[in-house]
Amino acid sequence: MSSEPDVSDDAAARIETVRVEDEMEQSYIDYAMSVIAGRALPDVRDGLKPVHRRILYAMHEEGISSGSSHRKSSSIVGETMGNFHPHGDKAIYDTLVRMAQEFSMRHPLVDGQGNFGSVDGDPAAAMRYTEVRMAPIAEELLSDLEKDTVDFQSNYDDRLQEPTVLPAAFPNLLVNGSSGIAVGMSTNVPPHNLGEVIDATLHLIDNPECTIPDLMEHVEGPDFPTGATIVGRNAIRKAYQTGRARLSVRADYHVETTETGTDRIILDELPYQQNKSKLVERIAEMANEGDLEGIRDLRDESDRDGIRVVIELKRGANTDVVENQLLESVLEQTFGVINLALVDGEPKVLSLKELLGEYLRHRKEVVRRRSQFELDEAENRAHILEGRLLALDNVEEVVDTIRNSEDRDAAKEALKEAFGFTQEQADHIVRMQLGSLTSLEAAEIEDEYEEVQATIERLETILADESELLSVIKEELREIKAEYAEERRTTIVEDTGTVTDEDLIPNEEVVVSLSEQDYIKRVPVETYSAQHRGGKGIIGADLKEGDRIATVFTARTHDHLLCFTDQGQVYRLKVYQIPEMSRTARGTSAVNLLDLDDEEEITAVVATDDFEEDEYLTMATRNGYVKRTGAEEFENILSTGIIAISLADGDELVDVEVTNGASDVVLGTEKGMAIRFDETDVRSMGRNARGVWGIELEEGDRVAGVSAIREADDRTLLTVTRRGFGKRTPLSEYRRQSRNGKGLVDIKTDERNGWVAAIEAVAETDHVIAMSDDGQIIRMPVAEISTVGRNTKGVRVMAIDADDQLAGISVFPEPDAES
């Protein structure tokens, strides 16, 4: 037996040999074009995809208009799926839901009853629970559909006819926008204000040669249903000129001040298509992780009346900075404009003028076809009326002719032969009732005939003169605008560029204090008026019982600081992140700003803005070690801090100075000794190094601080003690020695003075801030402190209570003396 298959000659002739790759390529192209033209992209003429068009047409066919009662959504989905759209019911219902959402469409095309989802991303209720009917404005898309205004095609099973496009009495693609993803392309047309779009269309009709900037005098920009603000007009201009751009859309908010004096930021409107619940969740997450600072509480108070998300700020938080951080992270998003639509069945990216031009081309065709349809009807009616008028003029003869005829057909033929009636006229006259032969009826026919003749004349003028046709389009557009136009919701502001947190905060000198229990705050230095030395000062902090001031320093609000702790760690801190508070306030917990370990205290602060090329950070420990490390090793500081120096057991980091490689270093001890040596005596080391001996300490003595000086430095060395006494001494009195020596006597540390609290090289025009453990603070000019030699007691700088002592000092240039 033969193993070849039994194939007839006809079947064999129909077999075609093709390469697999060629067949796959062609099949994929066919599939892609099917998706592009039949599912994913809107038609430029009516702004609808097939599924939207079929849903509206199914409702139209079922008589579910804006004046009818609502119908179950499942009924509409079933009609659409069964007659016109051969796809899943979920896709059809999702489309129906979106057409009913006020936050999705600028002018919803469907009027819904029930749960149709929310801006929180909640899904709509099942289609068996919701009800819909056509929105009034949707009827404007379908108006004159029965007047041969558009082409029809067979539905998927050839049982019914469906429109290939809707007449669309307004530019729906621009008004409601559209989005979709096809094969290898996507569209994202933003919604616009109906009144503005119609005004631009009218302008284009009157000025066909107008430019896009001319049209932009009418269309300000997209107008989203959720309002919000578009930042920057350049992107809008690019979108209208090229059809593509990226718009920055920002949430709208306002700031309220509560009765307790704290601020709250209220979100009123969100960017288009932003999920509110995810936005709130993201803000909460960033606040908990420390990426958003200054937020105390967050809650969503939105209801049916609108959006209201409340962001409560901490006391002392800088509202401008929090606003800026929110805008940078969550409140501003990008809307990518892609004005891609089907033009004559092919996808094309369109400018604003092209979008309006294509709509006008469609609308002119609709009005022309409608006018021709109405003209044909009017001419047919005029023809019938002419026959009736002729019959009335010869009523007796007509009646006799009909009466003497054997049947209707014979009567029609006799009328045609006797009076010259056409077939249509004869048919009508034979069906006329006797009651229509009255004189009153005759007058009404004559009036109607005159009206029909006027209509014919008007329609012929429209068809013959394009300017008349355009006048009709303009009048109808004006009527749509008068009926449906609303106030603009989305505002547009100029893009002022990136605003940094520093831009929002004055760059002023502030005093920062940190307590042992980690309460931190900043206060403008102007809060403390300069006093004469020797005073007690004023209250600088309301400390908790048992708490004491650990550190005080001055800085500028724009400074980025390196905060060194006694345990050898270093942290990075922006000064403006420290809450600004009143002079007597306790402060906020530093754990919100710095990840300090228990019992860890800041002992030195350096402003990174001061760094220059080839500079070093020179560190001193309590036990006399000194170490020099290149400043570049501190460029990347983790939020959890990094190691600045390795410490021996029982040692701690006490002070840090910036040196330039050609400085001398002065170490001062608590018992009043000081040593000066060349910084190059200490080789540069890595961050993990311990350092080398800087001074040989007497038993019980410890290093109090370090200061850097230059060879020709005309400053003096300020030394202050725990009991509030101090002095200035010329730097020339501290001769250079080798490191690890015992040094020279700097100041007497007897019972009156107490031990040394700090040393600092100061200029004559500097001011000094001194703060006690109990929070007393005083500001004074450095010039108030006497200049005396070494090995002296000094003068009273600050009056200290018996149970209090000086915590530290900070030196800053006199404001008027700053360069």
Buried (B, 14 or more C-beta within 10 A) or exposed (E): EEEEEEEEEEEEEEEEEEEEEEEEEEEEEEEBBEBBBBBBBBBBBBBBBBBBBBBBBBBBBBEBBEEEEBBBBBBBBBBBBEBBBEBEBEBBBBBBBBBBBEBBBBBBBBBBBBBBBBBEEEEBBEBEEBBBBBBBBBBBBBBBBEBBBBEBEEBEEEEEEBBBBBBBBBBBBBBBBBBBEBBEBBBBBBBBBBBBBBBBBBBBBEEEEBEBEBBBEBBBBBBBBBBBBBBBBEBBBBBBBBBBBEBBBBBBBEBEEEEEEBBBBBBBBBBBBBBBBEBBEBBBEBBEEEEBBBBEEBEBEBEEEEBEBBBBBBBBBBBBBBBBBBBBEBBBBEBEBBBBBBBEEEBBBBBBBBBBBBBBBBBBBBBBBBBBBBBEBBBEBBBBBBBBEBBBEBEEEBEEBBEEBEEEEEBBBBBBEEBEBBEEBBBBBBEBEEEBBEEEBBEEBBEBBEBBBEBBEBBBEBBEEEEBBBEBBBEBBEEBBEEBBEEBBBBBEEEEEEEEBBBBBEEBBBBBBBBBBBBBBBBBBEBBEEBEBBBBBBEBBBBEEEBBBBBBBBBBBBBBBBBBBBBBBBBBBBBBBBBBBEBEBBBBEBEBBBBBEEEBBBBBBBBBEEBEEEBBBBBBBBBBBBBBBBBEBBEEBEEEBBBBBBBEEEBBBBBBBBBBEEBBBBBBBBBBBBBBBBBBBBEBBEBEBBBBBBBBBEEEBBBBBBBBBBEEBEBBBBBBBBBBBBBBBBBEBBEEBEBBBBBBBBBBBEEEBBBBBBBBBBBBEBBBBBBBBBBBBBBBBBBBBBBBEBEBBBBBBBBBEEEBBBBBBBBBBBEEEEE
